[in-house]
Amino acid sequence: MNIHLKKCQILPTIMPPLLEQRRIATILTDADGNIAREEAYRDKLLTMKHGLMADLITGKVQVSEKEII
């Protein structure tokens, strides 16, 4: 099935009013910012986890049997 631009141009399209489009854009921009912050936080936690794992593996930090249970 081929869809050509000329055929698409004759299809009726409905767009929300400009104010609503701007509101949608603001919501999506805010969501993108939230995602970026959460990803940065996740990356920070992963960095900390890797550091702690390295400390455990090298014996820098000792864990007693009581702490494991």
Secondary structure, 3 states (H helix, E strand, C coil): CCCCHHHHHCCCCCCCCHHHHHHHHHHHHHHHHHHHHHHHHHHHHHHHHHHHHHHHHHCCCCCCHHHHC
